[in-house]
């Protein structure tokens, strides 16, 4: 059986923050120039201890490599989908989404264990090995935070999908407007309750609450529409039609805002991967190779 990770459909697009610390940039430069200080620091440090430290750091960075590559793959796929006219809601598979989410949470656990495994190693910035340990911890932390952000975004999209399912169950294949009005009220109320139970990520809070307000308006419209049908009042019916057009327009705006929020998060993840994460990864690998070569020459 193949163990290759699945390439799920772009869930964030189907449902259509963090600034990098200054410390990260400092660590990048520290790692770049760490090789300059190898001779001075190694002379004052037990060579076997340095070798053990390098082995642990190398193992952690290598173990994180599949996570880095997977993050690049996910973000590239999602950004491409958001940039295209992706519209495949009918194929949204919640079970696949849950498996996708489990994969991300598993990666978070792995990264957390790798970070914990570096605890206790020398991290004195006056030594080259200390700089390398600090840089490795920052790199792994960066990957963990980015994976956490993506998992949070995916969890929200899945929960949103579940919450709006009741509205998709409306049966409009009837000429009885009263029945339609009753369905609108019932299904919107179910969706409102489900959406109020969701705790959105902070950057989605405004859009999420706006969506709840729009669903509440649609639910209340169903109540007024039912009353207009019961009274057989043409003026009330006309008023409801006008009101429906406004509600639809507001839903479109909410959808656009949600798309914009998702796109912003994906773009930020893309910049972090292409910039600081990629640079720190490359410098770590180069520095580890340089230090191993130097230690090996002393054997």
PyMOL commands that set and color helices and strands:
alter all, ss='L'
color gray80, all
select helices_A, chain A and resi 11-14+22-32+34-43+47-83+89-91+94-117+128-168+177-196+202-231+234-297
alter helices_A, ss='H'
color red, helices_A
deselect
rebuild
show_as cartoon
